[in-house]
Amino acid sequence: MTTQQMSDAELAGQPAAYWTGLAYEALIAYTRARQAEKGYTQPQFWLLRNLSENDISPDGEGMTLPELQKAMTSYIRPEDDLAAEAEVLLERGWLTQDAEDRLWLTKEGEQARVDLARNTPAIRATLHEGIDDADYVTTLKVLQQLIRNAGGTVD
């Protein structure tokens, strides 16, 4: 579908699921490509974030792979292999693993998380180019209402 020839009335009749699906795939592909250029993957970054008491982890306690998988349920993709991604981070010394298979963030891993997070503003800036913040907020509010209308929850 092309929007260049569509009127606003025609656009209003377009299926939101189609366009949100295209947007999701394009945004994820772009983000992951930029991260790959910097030498890491999105799941690796999520692992670091979920194990950091300075980020997503509420207490900085180690977690097993099943616990991490559960914590990331809403955003992990089916093709993501957390075990393989964790292995890379273990080899880099960014994680350690204890006798109970809990993964722990090392000091080097925390520094890596901080360093990798510095890439996020540039990715966001490119993706948001030409989009006014007010329009972005309106878009998110519309998407949240669509979710509620479909019986979903917005946390």
Summary of the structure (lengths in Angstrom):
residues: 155
radius of gyration: 18.7
end to end distance: 31.5
largest distance: 61.7
contacts: 370
relative contact order: 0.11
helix: 59%
strand: 5%
